[in-house]
């Protein structure tokens, strides 16, 4: 099973992804956390470029797709080994961020046609909450972590069902971590018949 946790920067994707993996492992289901960009050559280059505002949306997009293709090979192997894979970000982030950054949506077909996850969660909250969470990180800001851009991204995530024609499970993260994880875990149990 392949599960994706999506949402704007500061929505809690990493924390919630890791807690879901932990919860699955606690009940005897092998689960693995992974994230994008990965640690591949492409992923490392992407991380460098995300702090440099001179990169074009197309340059970033191309690297995201190359990184993702390698990542999908790994995900497939982990699934063959009996693991549930939970990924912090996937193709939806690339679409939302790069189109919001100016990339022509018509140029995204190679990304959009990649594998559809079994479950995709979209974490939502107010832009002020996102900015507050981003400010508390010790890391330097990436090019996308501004109010105006986060407003665009939030609106784009809301449009994903119409853009992709897929089912998404939206979770409002203005709640306790325990409640958020429990809500997501309940959806996983229901869809996976655990």
N, C-alpha and C positions, 0 to 999 in steps of 0.2 A: 504494500500500500504506500502511496506517495501523497503526502500532505504538505500543503504550502501555507505559510503564514505571511501575509502581506499587509502593507499599510505604510503611511508616511513615516519619515524619520521622526523618532521620538514617541512612536505609538506603543512600544514595548514588545516588538516582534521577537527579539533575541531572548528576553526573559521568559516570555510565554512559550516559545518553541522549546526551550531547554526544560521548562517545568512539565510540559506535555510528554517529552521523551522520558523524563524521570518517572512520571506517573504510569506510563505504559510499562516501563521496565519493572516498576514495583508490583505490577499485577502479572508479571511473567511473560510479557510480550516484548520481544527484542525490538528495540527502537534506536534510531540513530539521528543525531542532530547534524545538520549541514547548513551551509549558508552561501549566498552569492553576494559579491564576487567570491570565487573560491581562492584557494592558495596556488592555483596553476599559474603558469607564465602570464596568461591573459588576465587572470584575476589580480595578480600583483601589479601589472601595468595599469589596470583600471583604478586600483586604489590610489596609485600615484596621481593619475589624471583627475580624480574626483576632487582633489584639493587645488587644482589648477584651472582657473576660469578660462584659459585660452583654448581648451579642448572643444571641438565642435560636437554637436549632438550625434552626427553621423559617425565620427571617430569612436565615441563612447559606445554607441549602439553596436557597431561592428564587433568591438571587443567583448561586449556583453554576450552577444550571440555565440561567438567562438568559445568563450568561457562556458556558457550554458551547454553547448553541445558536448563538451568534455565532461561536464558535471552530470549530464543525463546518462552517459556511459557508466559512471560510478554508481549513480542511483540505481540503475538497472541491475548491476552486479550485487549491490546490497540487498535489493529486493529478492533476487534469486537465492541469496543466502538466508532468506526468511525474516529480514528486518523490515519494520515499518520505518520509512524515511520521512523526517520532518525538516523541510527546508525553510530557512529564514530568507525570504525573497525568491522570486522566480520571474518568469516572462512578463508578468503583469506590471511589475515595477519598471522594467525596461520600457514597456510601452508608455506607461503613465509619465515617467520622468523624461524620456527623450522627446515624446510628442509635446509635453508641456514646455520643453526647452527649445522647441522650434523644429523638430524633425517632422517631415511630411508623413502622416499616418500611412500613406500608400506604400512607403518604403519599409514597412514593418512585417510584411507577410512571412518572411523566413522565421521570425521570432514567434509570431502569433500562431503559426501552424505547428509549433513544437508540441510535444505531449501535453495533454490536459491532465492535471492532477486528479486524484480520486476525491480529495476534499481541498477546497481553498477557503481559508479564513481571511477576511479583510478587517483589520483593526481600525476603528474609527474613534475620533475624539475632536475636540475643538482645537483650532490652530494655536490659541493662547497656551493651552496645555502642552502641545507639542513643543512650542518654543521654550517654555519653562523647563521641560525635561531635557531638551538639547543643551540649554545653558548650564545645567548641572553636571554635564559630562566633562571629564578632564581632557577629552580629545579636542583637537582643533576642528572648527566647522568645515563642512564640505560645501561645495558650490550651491547645493540645493537647499540649504538650511536657512532660508530667509522667509519672512512672513508672506510676501507676495508669491513666492514659489510654492510654499506649503499650501496656500489657499488654492492654487491651480491644481496641485497634486490631489488634495482632498476631493475637489470636484471631479477630477478624472477617475479616481477610485470609485466614486458613486456611479459612474457611467459604465463600469466594466461589464455588467450583465448585457447591456444593449450592444456594446462593442464586440464582445467575444461570443455572445449567445450561449454562455455557460452559467451554471449555478454557482453562486458564491454565498458563503455564510458570513454575514456582517456581525461583528461584535463590538459594542460600545465599550471602550476601555476606561470609562469614567466610573470605575468600580474597584473593589479590592482585587488584588492579584488572585487570591484564592477563588473568588467568584468568577473571574474571567476564565481562569484555567478550568474550573468545574464546568462552566458553560461549554467551552470548546471540547472538553473531554466527553461530555454528554453527547455532543454531536458526533464525535468520532465513534463512540460506543454504538450509537444508533446506526450509523452508516456502515460500520464494519462488523456489526452483529457480534460485538465482544461481550 
